[in-house]
Amino acid sequence: MKKEEFYLEAQYEPAGDQPRAIRELVERIRSGERYSVLLGATGTGKSVPGDTEVLLAVGDEIRLVPLGPLVDALIPGRKRESAVVNVSDIRCLAFDPATQETSFRQVSAFSRHPAPKFLFRIRTDSGAWVDVTPDHGVWVLRRQGIVLERGDRVRPGDFLPGPGILPPLRLTRPEFVDLTEILRDARLKVEYGGQEWPINKFCQIKREAGIGPADLTEARVVGTMGHRLPGAVARGPQWARFMAYAYSAHLLQNRYINFILPTPEARRDLPRLLAQLGFPRGAFRSKSVYQVSSRVLWELLARLVGRRKGERDVPRCGGPCSAAAASAMASAFVETAGRINKKRLWFNAKSRGMLYLLESALSWLGVGYRVFLPRGKRGYFKLILDRKEDVLALAGIEGLSRKTSERLRRLAEHLPDGKEPVPIPGEALRAERQRRGLREEDVAKACGLSVAQVSHLETGHTISTRKGFERIRDFLPPELRNLDRLRWHRVVSVERVPCNADFVYDLSVPGAETFLAGYPGLFVHNTFTIANVIKEIGLPTLVISHNKTLAAQLYGEFKGFFPKNAVEYFISYYDYYMPEAYIPETDTYVPKEADINDRIERLRLRTVASLLSRRDVIVVASVSCIYSLGDPSEIREEFVFLEKGKEYNLAELARRLVNLQYERTTGELARGKFRLRGDTLEIVPAYEEEVWRLEFFGETLERITVRDPVSLKVKRDPDAVSIYPAAHFIISRPRLERAIAEIEEDLRERLRELEGAGKLLEAQRLKQRTLFDIEMLREIGYCHGIENYSRYLSGRAPGERPTCLLDYFPRPFLTVIDESHVTVPQIAGMYEGDRSRKEILVEHGFRLPSCLDNRPLKFSEFEELLDYVIFMSATPGPWELEKSGGVIVEQIIRPTGLVDPEMEVRPTEGQIDDILNEIERATSAGQRVLITTLTKRSAEELSAFLRDMGVKADYLHSELDAMERVRVLRDLRLGRINVLVGVNLLREGLDLPEVSLVIITDAERTGFLRSYTSIIQTAGRAARNLAGKVILYADEVTEAMRKAIAETARRRERQLAYNREHGITPRSIVKSPDQVMATTGVLEEAEAPEPDVRSAERIAQEVIKSHTRPDAIAELERLMREAADRLDFESAAVFRDALREMRALDRPSPKRV
């Protein structure tokens, strides 16, 4: 095979299992293997550490969650270390770089990858920081605007975006807080309806009987000393105020609570508040310490906010859901934790939970603040208010004492006006001013600024405030006029730090591709192994993705890796597409409707031109690459090659350009047009944006220049150029005449068939429609739905496969199928879906049978066109595995030197006592145990039995929601539970270094859960601990067990030999309690998620409400095209749907034919 030069540019080297994967893939291709599977390669290396906190929403609750433990709980367990899992019920806080709008967006997938050797820590002047891998995308604001930069290329002086306002802790506003659910695992009882139950039993009865929180206000949760709590309390200002007091409480032993109340107002308020809520009251032990001796209230606070102040998480319940609740909470925080001096009001927050709750309350009230991180292990988060309008806004809220309110107003008198910076991209401001033909004086006069101020803004010598930004907003480009929706953090340092973790993590957010991460929160962006394979192999490459958004992301990444090579983008060029269809049941005909995106059409044509002119090409495509295109042999025959010094007839050259679908003009040049002035030919190729000027002397081509389309400044001076067609299909007049004759012959034959079958209506319909199309083809060479006649126009025989993008690739070429477990079935299903629709059209006389040949490739045809294929997936399908011979490129040698655990088979007789002994042995050494059973019921019963025997145990299976699994795993890692019982632990993805023992019960049973693969993967759960061990209880050794034990022994031998050869001492991964506590509490009983209200939907509704119908249609069409131009297809689809609804109001009902 001929190797082309691909120049890979990256400031980092392959890490983790990337070197091995690259080497194996290259070796397989060079040895002639057509198919390879790369496990979990999508997004390799583009991630953040596992302890990075992200803001996620499940149902209507919002949580601040370390990414690593969450992904570990979601990813199906397996022996491979890298993995990707798709999700549908989780959203994250993200911002749209195009509109600067912040909202919760759907997370499509989580992924886990081997960690690189180094990370880059980005710190800002506000104290916010985040760790990212070298190639992780970070949105930064620079003088030219918002740009996406790699993590290792962020530099001091850049501005990073953060949310302007944090969302409330709940997306909806339930009326009551169910305290029985919060306390369900405590040793308490519930009195309800004259009866008494243990609280865990009551929770089960409550769910079965459909008893809601509103019904529980009369119930009572009873403690051992007779203290009582209501079963539910109203979620309002009183509850929000109580939550603020909860964060000031010290929980002593297991029943005493000390509330620290420094102000007289707080000392008067708390006893009254407890009485109003129906909670146990206490007494003052000193002037500012109010003590409540109540086990039931102690249990509630321990579960709501945590026992130790420094470990307190965002509460699972609580938080402001209204302005009144936010005022109540904020005022209580001011009275209990606020500190005032002559320069500022500040709060010291020991925990992230208190910090976020305080931020959430202030955000509700529109109060600005700054956050600084703790210094040292015992430091505090510091939240500061030092601007006049913020302090005054806080002084006016309800719930503050008169004295505190007066102190805040006096403080505000000494503070400056609002100084929150909103950086203005100076170069973008200057470019917009010059584009409008304005001078600095014009802008200054319109904005009420001096000329010097405008000049300083453009040069970056001055940073604007929010008020200044309001003045200058209208003179910025439209895409930068909403910068004040975000809070901008100036980067003060970027340092390279070692990465001590085994994995890094990532999440995918289609559309925005951003998520809130870091401390206290910056927005960061969401692939390197395949790039290295392309560089080593040197073959033209086709990368297929299953949707446009992911294709756009891949295109950007490969464009950055290969700036000197041709990286192209090929997707469907329709912004909106409604295929032609007929619904026989309602006798409804749906005509084809389509809007073509001009920019994507240019990119498609450029793809064709690159493939026909060079070999160092990488094409990122959607599955539209298997649809019909023009014949590449015709294009090779018809394209125009022009070389300096050669002679050409200008009249003949103009005629050839017209045959290539270029339009001659005497006016302004545009894409796909040319003009001839004297001896100068100027053309804008359909696949370029630059002007090509060809200067002749007589018939001799003297000079070729490539010029800027606006200034006409010379950019390049090539010796030769090739001009390719302006359309995918080229039809000469002789071929068109032959095609029309064939259409007429087929029409006569089809009419005889329909009339012979008595289908006179269908025959008349077909004759009328087809004759009209023929007339259009004769007169103008085009008709509506011309693609249905592509077989005649291309000269193909009936049933012959159409040509497509794959026919344009030089042979041999490499195909990379991203997320192959989704993309391969999608490709396989395209043909049948298209054919079933068109068969109905043919049957009812809307189209000739030849329309069936305008189709995507059959899967067998697609497979025949492939040379070398790499499937990228975390869960490769059976077809991929079959084609690759079952070979998967993966990592066996672990960076820590750990080897696979030993496996031992024991008899089932006396297994319960034996299990208890093994649990005692492991837990006495501070280790954890996993037990697998065959059913969910047996898992629950076994965990209950172990608890009765004094073992701290819990269960885990698929009926627990995602966040509840995280809670269980956190408790396991912290030692709150020592044994975890599950049905299918490989599916639950447990990958915990504390686990040293895995017990597999009923190991001899046949089936999926005890197959060879399942046993291997389940045993791998103990491979993270130096003392890892697996015990299988069975009375006979099955073939699956025998193979698993043999494979584990083989791998252990190889791993031990590797360790001896390289002098590696295996070590367990040890996390301190503080590190483990970075894992947060989880969501319980999450309600069904509500649809996310996206910014595009709000904009569309505003346009419809504020415009007349014709103006709204025009504006929606403009917004749709702009969104598609920036490759934001989700927003384009929203505008498209709104546009269709508006047009439908003016359109008559579908006609019956």
N, C-alpha and C positions, 0 to 999 in steps of 0.2 A: 504494500500500500504506500502511496505517496504521502509524505508528511509535509504539512504546511507549518509555517512559523506563527505560533500564537504567543504574543508577548503578555505574560501575566504580570500585572503590577499590584503588589501588596507589601505593606511594611511589616509583615509578620510571617512566620513560618508555620507549616502544618503542625498541629499539636494533638495530644490525646491519641485517639486511634486513627486520626486522619492519615499519617504517613503510611500505616499498614494498609488502610483501605485504598489509598491511591495506588500503592505498589501492586496490590492484588488485582485491582480493576484493570490497570495497564497491562499486567502480565496476561490476564485472561483474554483481552482483546488482541494483543500481539500474537497469542498462541492460536488465534482463529475461533475462539469461543464467541458465538453470536450474542448470547444472552448472559447478563449478570444482574444480581440483586444487591443493592446497597441499602443496608438497614438504617432507617432513620437519618438519612443524610440531609434531608431538607432542613435548612437553617443551622447546619453545623457551625458552631463557634459564635453565632450571633446571639448572645445571651447575656444574662446577668447572674450573679451568685444566688445561691439558694436562700440566703437570709434576707434578700432584698424584698421589702414589703410592697405589695401592690394593693390597690383599692378595688375590691370586687363586689359585685351584687349578685345574689342568688335569691330568687323570689323578690320580696320587697325589702329585704334586709341587706345592709352594706357592711362589709368587714374589711379590716386592714390585715392582710394575710401574707406571711412569708411565702414566696413563690415556690421554693424547693419542696417543703413538706406537702404542700397542696398538690403539686405535680406528681410527687412520689405516690400519693394516695390515689391519684386518678389513672396513672399509666398502668395498663395491665402488666402483671408480673411476668418476667421472662428472664432467661439467662443473658440476653443481650443487654448491654448497659444503656445504649442510646435508644430512645423511643419517642413516638409522637402519638398523641391520643386526641381524637376529635371530641368536642363538647358542644352542647347546645343550650345549656341552662345557666350559663355563667356570663356575666357582663363585666366590663371594667371601665373605669373612668378614662376617657380618651379625649383628645382634641383634634379637630380637623385643621391641618396646616393651611388649607385654602381659605377658610372662613374664620379661623381662630375660635370656633364654637366648641365649648366643652360639654360633653354628654356621656352617658353610659352607653357603650356599644357592645355588640355581641362578640364574645370570644369564640373563635372557630376551632382552635386547637391549642394544646399545651405540648411542649417538647422538652426533652432532657438530653444533654450532650456531654461528652467528656470535657473537662475544663482545660483551658490553656494554662501555660506556666505563669502568665502575668495578666493582670487586669489594669485598667486605667481608672483612677479615682478622680472624679471631677468635683471640685469644691467651688462654692459660690459665696458672694459677699453676705448673703442672708443666712449662711450656715447650712443651707441645703446641700446635699451631696449624693452622689450615686456612683457605684462601681459598675463598669461595663467591660465587655471583652473588646479587644482591639478593633474588630470589624463591626461592632454593634452600631447601628444607626442612631444618631442623636440629632434632633432638630435644633438648630441654633439660629439666632437672629444676628445678622451681620449688616454691614452698611448697604449691601446690595439687596437685602431682604431675608426671608426665611429660607434656609437651605438645609438639606440633609447631609450630615457629615459623619464620617467614621469616628468611633470613640477615641482612637489614637491621634486624630487630627483636630480635635477640639482644642482651642487655644485660649489663654487668658484674654479677657476683653469681649469674648462672645457672650451672648445672653441666652439663657435656657428658659423655656416656658414652664410655668407651673399654673395650677388652677387659680383663677381669680376668687372663686367662692367654692368652698367645700360643700358637698351635698349633705342633706340630713341623713341620719342613720337608718331611716326607713323611707322607701319610695312611696308607700301608701300610709294611711293614718288609721290603723286599727284603734278601736275605742278603748280596749282594755288590755292590760298586761296580765297574762295567765301565770300566776305565781306557782301553781301546782306543777306546771311544766318545768319551771326553773329549778324547783326543789325535788323533782321526781326521783333522784337517786339518793336522797337523804333519808335518814332513819326517823321519819316523821309520820304522822297520821293526818287524815282528812275527815272532818265531820261534815256531812252533807245529807240533807233530807232525813235527819234523825238517825242516821247510821254512821258508822266509823270504819274506815279502811286504812291499811298501810298505803302510803302515798303512791308507791309505784303501781299497786293494784288498782287504785282509784284512777290513775291516769289511763290505764288500759280500759277500764269500764267507761270512763268518760269518752274516749274515742269511739268505742263500740256503740254507745248510746247517743252519740252526736251532741254531747253537752258542750256548749261554746263558752268562751270567757265571760260573756255577759251574764250567763247563768250562774257563775261561780262567785258573784259578789257576796252571796249569803253563805257560802261554804267557808270553813275555817281550817287552816293548817295548824295543827297542834303539836307543840314541842313536849319534851320530857318533863318540864317543870310547869306545864299548863299554860305557857305563853302561847298566844294565838296571833295568826296573821289571816287577813281575808284571802280567799282563794283567788281573787282577781281584784285589781284596782284600776280606776279610770286612768287612761293615758292622757294626761293634761298637764297644766302648769305645776300642780302639786307634785306629781310624779317626777317631772323634769327637775324641780327644785330639790327633791329628795336625792336624785342621782348626783347632783353637785355636792351635797353634803356627804354622800357615800364615799367620794374620793378623798375626803378629809379624815375619814375614820381610820383608827388603828384597831385591828382585830387581835385581841389578846387571848391566848390559850384556845379554848373551844366554846366560849360563851360570852366573853366580855367584849364590849365595843366602846371605845373612847372616841367621841367626836370632838375635834378641836375647833372651838368657836371663839375667835379673837375679838369680835365686835359685839356690842350690846344688842344690835339688831339681830344678829345670828343667834345669840343666846335666848332671845325672846321667841324667835321664829321656829327653831327646831322642835322644841317640845310641843308647840301648837301644831306643827306640821305632822308629827308622828301621830298625834291624836286624831287629826283629820283623816289620815290614811288608815287608821285602825291598827297601827303598829304598837308594839310594847314601848312604854315610856321608861325613863330612867331618872337619874338625879345628878346634880353637879357635884363632882369630887373636888373641884377647885374652881377658881373664877372662870376659866375658859375651857375646862374639860367636862363634858357631859357624858356620863357613863350609863350604858344600857346593858343590863345583865339578862340576856335572852339568847338561848341556843337557837331558837327558830329564826330570829332576826340575824344572828351571826351566820347561819347557814345561807340565808338569802344574800347577804352582802358578799360572802365568800364566792358565791356562784355568779353574782352580778358583775362584780368588778375585780375579784381576786383577793387573796388573803394578804399578800405583802404589797405595800404601796408601790415599790419599784417594779413589780411584775404585773401590774394591772393593765388589762387589755381593754379595747373598746367594748362596751357592754353588749351582751347578746340581746338585751332588751333595754329600752330607754332611749334617751336622746330627744332633742327637740323636733317636733313635727309641725310646729306652728310658730308664728311670731310671738304669741303669748307665752308658749312653753320656752322659747328661746330667751325671752326676757326674764322669766322666772329662773332659768338655769344660770344665765349670765350674772344676774344680780346676786345669786347665792355664791357663785364663784368669787365675785368681787368682794363680798363680805367675809368669806372664809379664807381666800388665798391671795387676794389682790394686795399689792404693795404700792404705795404712792410716795414719790419724792418730788423735788422741784422740777425734774426734767421728764418724768415718764411715769406711766402705770405699768407694772409688770407682774407676771405670775410665774412662779417656779413650779414646774410639773415634774414629778418624779417618774411618772409612767407615760407611755405612749397613749394609753387609754384616756387619761385625764387631758392630755394635750389635744387629742383629736376631738373629744367632747366639747372642750372649750372653744376650739377653732370652729366647730360646727355651729355652736350657739352664736358666736360673733358673726359668722357668715350669714346666718339667717337675718341678723340685724343690719347687715351691710357695713359692719365695722372693720376697718383695715387693721392689720397687725403684722409684726415680724416675728420669726421664730429662730432661735439659736439653739444649737445642739449642746448636749452636756459635755463637759470636759472631764475626762477621767472616768473611772468606773463608778464613782459615787456622785457624779454630777447630776444636774437637773436640766431639763428642757426649760428654756426661758422664752416666754411669749411677751412681747413688748408693744405697748401703744404709746407713740410719741408724736402724733400729729393732732392738730387742734380739732379738726372735724370729727376724727374718730373718738377722741375723749369726750367731746360734747355729745356725740350720738349715744355713747354709753351712759353718760350722766343723766340722760332723759328717760331711761327705761324704767318700767314699773318694777317694784320690789326692792329698790335701793332705799336705804335709810336717808333721811334728809341730810344728816351729817356727811355721809359718804358722797352723796350727790353734790353737795356744796364743795367738798374737797376736790372733786373731779372738775368742777367748773373753774375753780381757782387755778388748778393745774393748767387747764386749757388756755387761760389768759396768757401764760408764759410760753406757750408752744407756738411754733411757726405754722403757717398754713400748709395745706396738703403738699407734700413733697415726694409722694410715691412716684418713682421714676417709671416712665413708659418710653423706652428707647425708640428713637426714630431712625430708620435706615436711611442715612444721608444720601448715598448714591442713588437709591430708588427715588428719593424726593427730588433730587436734581434731574434725573432722567425724565420723570413725569413732568416737571416744570418745563424742561426744554422741549418735550414732545408737544406740549400745549402752546409753545411759543411765548412763554412768559419770562419776565425778568425777575430777579430777586426783589426788586422794588415792588413789583405787582403783587407778589405773594405776601410780602411784609405788610403792605397797605391793607390787603384783604383780611389778614389774620390779626391785625393790631399789634404787630411785632416790628422791631427795628430791622433794617437790612442786615446789620451785624449779627443779630440773633438768627435770622434765616441762614446766613452764610455759615455760622457756627454749627447749626443743625445739619447742614449738608456736608460739612467737613468732619463731623463727629466730635467737635470740641465741646459740645453741650449736649446733655441728656435732658429730654423734655420731661415735664411732670404730666399728670393726668389732665390738668387744666390746659397746659400748653398743647397737649396732643389734641384736645378738642378743637383748638384753634386751627391747627395745621392739617387735621384729618382729611379734609376735602381735596387737598393738594397732593395726597399720596396716591399711588396706584390702587385700584379697587380692591385688590387682594390683600392689601396691607392696612386697610382702614379700620380694622377691628382689633388691633393689637392690644387695646386697653381692656379687652375681655379676659386677658391672661395676666398673671403676675410674672414679671421677668426678673431672673436672677443672673447677675453678672458673674462670669467665671473668673475666679482669682487664681486658681492653680489646677494643673493637670499632672498627676504623678503616677508613675508605674509602680504597682504594688504586686507582691507575689500572691498567687492564688493557691490556697492550701486545700481547697475542696476538690472532690473527685468529679463533680458535675457542675454545669451551669444550666440555666433554665430559660425558657422563652415562651411567650404566648403570641398568638396570631390574632390580629384584630382587622378583619377585612375592611377595606376602605381607608380608615384613618391610619391603621398600622402603628398606633401609638398606645402607650399605657402609662399610667401614673406609677412611678417607681422611685425608690430611694428615700432619703430622710431630709426634710419631712415630705418631699414629694416633687419630682420633676417628671415631665413627659419625655419618654425615650421611644425610639423606633424599634420595630421588630427586625447567602447560602455559600464554599471554598474548596471542598473536596473535588467536586466535579470540575471546577475551574482548573485544578492541577492536572486532572486526568486529560482534559482537552489539550492543555499545554504539552503534555507528554506524548499523547497519541498524534496530535496534529491533523485531525480529520475535521471536515465540515460537520457541524453539529446542529441537530434539531432538538430543542427542549420543549416538551409538550406538557402543558399544565391544564387542569380540568376547569379552571375559570379565569376570566379576564383579569380580575384583581391580582391573583397570585402571579399570573403571567407578567403583569406590569411590574410587580415587585422583583421578579427574577430578571426581567429585562434591565432594570436599573442596576441591579447588582452585577450582572455580567458586563454591562456597559462600563462600570467602574473597574472591573478586573482586567478588561481587554480594551483599553482606549485606542490602541493602534490598529485593531482589527475591526472587521465589519460585524457589529452586533445589531441584529434586526428584530423587529416586532411584528408579528403576523397574527391578527385576530379578526373576528368578524367586524366589518366596517359599519354595521348598523347601530345607530343610537337607539332606534326603535324598529322592531320587526314583527309584523303580524302576518304569518303565512296565509296563503290562499287556502280556503277550506270550505267544505259543504257539510251541513248537518242534516241528514235525511229525515230525522225524527221530527224536526220543526220546519223543514223545507226552507232552511236559512243558508244563504250564500254569504260568505265572509270574504271580501276582496283582499288582496295583498296590500299591506301598507308598510312603508319602510322610510326611514330617514337615514341617509348615509353621512357618516362623519368624514369630513374632508381630510382631516389630519391623519386619521387611521388609514384612509385610502392611500394617502401619500406614503405612509410607512409600509403598507403592503406592496405597493409598486416598487419602493426602494428595496424591499426584500428580494423581489424577483430580479431586479437589476443587479444586485450584489451577487446572487447565486449564479447569474449568467456571465458575470465578468471576473469573478475571483473565487478562490477556494478557502481562504481564511475567514469563513463566515460562521457565525453562531446565530441561529434563529430561535427566538422564544415565541412559541405559538400556542394557541388554544386548539381545541379539537376541530376548529374550522379548517385546519390544514388538510383534512381529508375530503373537503368538498371540491367541486369541480372548478378548474381554472383553465385558461387557454393553453394550447399545445406549446410546450417550450421549443419544439423544433421549428414551428412557424415564427416564433419571436426571434430565434437565432438567425433565421433567414431574412427577416424584415428589418431588424434594427439598423440604425445608421451609425457607421463608424467614420469619424472625420479626423484626419491627421494633418498637422501643419506641414505646408510645402506641397501638398497634393492639389490636383485640380478637380473642381466640382462645378456642375451646372446649377446655378442658383434656382432656376425655375424648376428643374427636375428635383432638386433638394427640397424645395417647398412642397412639391406634390407628394414626395415620400413622407414628409412629416405629417401631412394631412391624412395619408393612409394609415399612419401610426396613431391616429385619433387626436392629433394636436390641432388647435384652433388658431387660424391666422387672424391677427388683429392689427389695426393701425393705432389703437389707443394704448391704454395702460397694460403693462405686462402682468400676468398672473400665472399661477401654476397651471401647466398644460397648454400655454399659449406661446406663440412666437410672432415676431414682426420682422419685416424685411425693409430696410431703409437704405437705398442705394446699394453699396457693396458691403453692408453690415447686416448680419443676421443675429438677432437677439432672441433667446429662448429661455423659458423657465421649465426645465424638465418636470414631468408630473410627479416625480419622486424626490425632488429637491426643493429648496427654498431660495437658492441663489440664482442669479442671472448669469447665463453663459453668453458671452459676446464673441462672435466669430467674424473676423475682419478679412475681407477678400481684396485682392488686387486683380481685377478682371475675374478669372475663374480660379485663381490660385489662393489657397487659404494661407494668409500671412501670419495671423496671430489668433490665439485662443486665450481668453481671459475669463476667470470666474470672479464675479463681482457681488458686492453687498447689494441686496435688493432695494435699499433705501438710499444710501449715499453713492452707490455705484463705484465704491472704492475697490481697487483690484485686490483680491485675496489670494489668488493662485494664478499661475501662468503655465497650464499643462501643455504638453506637446500633442496630445490626442484626446478625444472624448468619444464616448459611445452614447447614443441617444436611444433609449428603449421606449416601448409604446406607452401611451398615456392611459391605456385601459388593459384589462387582463385578456380581453378577447379582441382579436383583429380579424375583420371580415372584408375580404376583397370583393369587388362587384361580381366577378365571374363565380366565386364560391357562393355568394349570396343568391345568384340566379339559380344555381344548381340546388341549393337548399330549398328555395321556394318551390321548385318543381317537385322535389321529393315530398315536401309537406302537402302539396296538392294531391299527389298520388296516394299518400297515406290517408288523407281526408276522404277521398272517394271510396277507398276500401273500407274505412271505418263506418262511413255512412251506410254502405250496403249491409254491414253487420248489424247495425242498430235498427235499420228499417226492417230487415229480415226477422229480427227478434220482436218486432212490434213496438219498439221504443221510439215512437215518432217525436215525442217531445224532446228527448235527449238528442236525437238526430238533428232536429231543427236548431236546438241550442248550440250544438257543436259546430254546425255549418256556419251559423251567424257569427260566432265568436272567432273561429279560425279564419274565415274570409276577411274579417276586419283586420286581424293581425297580419295577414299576408299583404293586404293593401298598405298597411303602415310600413312593413318591411320594404316594399317596393319603392315607396315615396321617400322615406327618410332613413331607411336602413335600421330602424329600431321600432319595437313595439312594447307595450306594457306586458311584462311576463316573458320577455325574450329568452330567459334562461330555460324555459320549457321546450325550446327548439334548439338547445345547444348540441344535441346529437347530430342534427342536420348541418348546423353551422360548422362543426368541427370535423365532419366527414366520418364519424364513427359508425360502426355496424350496430344493429339492434342488440342490446344486452352487453355491449363492450364497456369495460370500466372507463370512467372519465379520467382525464389527467388532473392531477392535483399538485399541491406544493411539493410533495415528496419527489415528483418527477423532475423537478428543477435542480435537485441536489447533485453535485458531482459525486461519482461513485469512487470508492465506498464512502459512506458517511456514518456518523454516530448519532443514535437517537437516545435521548434521556427522557424517560417518562416519570414526571414528578407525581408523588402521591399515587403510585400505580394502582393501588387497591381501589381507588375511585376512578382514575382516568381510563384504565383499560376497559372496565365495564361500560363506561360512558361511550368510548369509541365503538365498542361492540354493539351497542344499542342504537346507534345513530341511523343505520340503514333501515332497520325494521320500522322505526318510528316514522321516518320520512316516507317510506313506501306505503304504509297503511293509510296515511292521509291522502296521498295522490291516487291510490286505487279507487277511493270513493269519488274523486273528481273525474276519473276516467269513466267509471261505471255510470255516472249520471250526466255525461256529455259535456262536461266543462273543459276537458282537455283531451288531446290525442294520447294514445298509449305511449307515444315517444317521450312524454313528460317523465315517465318512470326512469328514464336513463339520465335525467338531470338529478343526480343523487350523490350522497357521500359514498365513500368506499365501503364495501363489505369488509368484515374483519379479516377474512382470509386474504383479500386483496391488499389490505393494509400490511399484513404480516409479510407478504411476498416482497413488498417494496423495501423492507428493512434490511440493513446490513449488520450493524452492531448495536445492541440495545443494552441500556442500563436502567433497571427498574429501581426507583427510589421510593421506599415505603417503610414505615414502622411495622406494618402488618401486611406483608406481601401475600397476594392471593395464590390460589392453587395453580393457575395458569402460569404466573411468573415463576413459581418454584419449579414447575414441571419443565419450563423452557430452560431454566438455568441449571437443570440437573440436581435441584435441591441445594445447590451451593449458595451460601449467603456470605457476603463479605462482612465480617464482624471482628470484634476484639475478644481474645481469650485471656491474654496476659493482663492482669490488673496492675495499675500504677503503684498500689500499696504493697504488692508482693503477696497478697493473700491468695490462698489456694482454695479449691473447692472443698466443701466439708466431707468428712468421713460419713459413710452410710452403713447402718447396721440394721439387720432384720431380727425382730424379737417376736415370740409367740403371743397370741391374744389372751391366753389364760393369765389372769392376774394383772392385766395391763393397767387397770385403774390404779392399783397400788404402786405399780412400777412408774406410771406417769407422775404420781404425787412425789415419789422419791426423786425422780429426775428434775421435777420443778423445784424441789427444795434445794437440790445440789446447785442448780443454775442460779436461783435467786439469792442464795447465800453468797454467791460470788458477784452479786450486783448485775447479773445478766438477765435477759428476757427470753420468753419461750413463746413459740407459735405452735398451735395445734390445728390440724385440718381434719374436718369431718366431711361426710357426704351430703348432709342436708342442713338447711338453715335451722330447722327445729332442733336437731341434735346438737348444733353449735350453741344455741341458746340454752338448752338443757344442761350441756356439759359445763358451760361457763357458770350457770347458776349453782350446779353441784360443787364446783371448785370454790365458789364464794362461800358456800355453806361450810366447806372444809377449812375456811380461813385463808384461802388463796385470793390475792387481789387479781381478779380475772374479769374479762369482758369479752364480748363477741363482735364480729365484724362480718357483714355480708352485704349483698347488693341492695337490700331494702333500705339501708342507711344512705342518706343523701351525701353528696360530696363533702360538704363542710363538716357533717357529723363524723365522717371517717377521719378528717384531720384532727378533730378533738380526741378521738380514740387513740390515734397514733401519738399525739402529743402526750397524752396520759401514760402511754406505754413507755415512751422515751424518758419521761420524767420519773418513772418509777411509781406513779400513782396506781398503775396496774402492772403486774409482772407477767401475766399470761394473756395471750390473745387467741381466741378460738374463732376459726373461720371455715367457710365452706370451700372456697376456692381462692386461696391466698395468692396464687399466681395472678389471678385476675385483679385482685385488689392492689397489686403492685407494691407490696411491702418490701422496702429496701432499707432496713434499719441496722446500723452498726451495733446497737445494743443487743440484738438477737443472736444468741449462741446456739440455741437448740430448736430444731423443727421436728415436730412429731406428726407422722402421717398415720392416721387410723384407717382400718379397713383397706390396707394397701393391696390386698390380693383381689379386690373387687375389680371387675372389668368395666370399661367405660372411659369417657373423656377425662374425668377427674383423676383417674388412676392410670392413664396412658403413659407411655414412655416419655413423651414430651412434657406432660404435666408434672410427672415426678421430677424430671430434671429441673424444670423451672421452679417448682416449689422448693426443692432442695437448695436452690440458689439463694433463697432467703436467708440462709445461715452462712453465706459466703462472705459476709462483711465483717465477721468477727474471727479473731485469731483462734478461738476455741470452738469454732463452728462444728456442729454435729447434727446428723439426721437419723432419726429412729423410725423404722417402718414396722408397724405391728401387723403381722400376717401369719397364718398357719401354713401357707405354701408360697413359694416364690414363683410369681408369674413371669411370662416372657418380658413384659414391660419392665418389671422390677429388675430382672437380670440384665437387660440392656442398659438401664439407667445406672445400675451399680458399676457395670463394666465401663461405660462412658465416663462416669465420674472418676473412676480409678485411672483411666487413660489421661484425662485432663490433669488430675493431680500430679501424675508422674511428669507430665510435660511442664507444668507450672513449677514444681519443685526443682526440676533440672534447670529451668531458666533462672530461678532465684540463685541456685548454686553457681551457675556460670557467671552471673553478673554481680554476685556478692550482695544480694538483696535480703534483708531481714524483714520478714512479713510483720506488719503491724496493724492493729485494729484502729479504726477511726474513733477517736474519743472526743465527745462534745461535753463542755462544762454545762452545769445546770443553767447558767445565765444564757449560754448559746441556745440551749434547747428551749428555754422560755421565750426565745424570739419567735418560736412558733406560737400562734395565737389560738384563742378559743374559736369555736366554730359555730356555724348556724345550725339551729335545731328546729325541726318542724317548719322548714321554710315553705311559704306559700308558693303557689304556681307563679312563675315569672310573668310580669306584665310586658307588653310590647314596649320597646324603647322608642321614645319620641325623638326622632333625629332632627338635626337642624334643617335639613333639606325639606322635611315635611312642614316644619313651621314656616319656612320661607315661602313654600308653595301656597300655603293657606293665606299668608299675608298678601301675596300677589293677587289671589283670587278675590279677596275681600276689598282690596284697595284700588282695583282697576276695573274699568269696563271690560266686557267680555272680549272684544277684539284686542284691546291692549293687553289683557291678561294672557291671551293665547300667544301674542308676540313675545311677551316677557318670559313666559314659561319656556317657549322654544329657544330663546336666547340662553336662559339658564341651563337648559338641557344640553345644548351644544357646548357651552363653556365647561360644564362638569365633565362631559365626555372628552373634551380636549385635554383636560388635565388628568385624564384616565381615572376619574372618580365615577365609576360606573354605577355604584349604588345610588348616589345622589342623582345621576342622570336618569336612572330608572324611576325614581320618585317624581321628578319633574315630567317625565314621559307619561306616567300614569295620570298625573293631574291634567296634562295637556289633552290626553285622550278623553277624559271626563268633560272638559270644557268644549271640545269639538263635538262630542256626542250630543250636547244640548242643541247644536245647530243642525245636526244630521238627522234625516228621516230614519224611521225604523228600518231594519234590514228588509230588503225587498224579497218577495217570494217569487220564485221562478219555476 
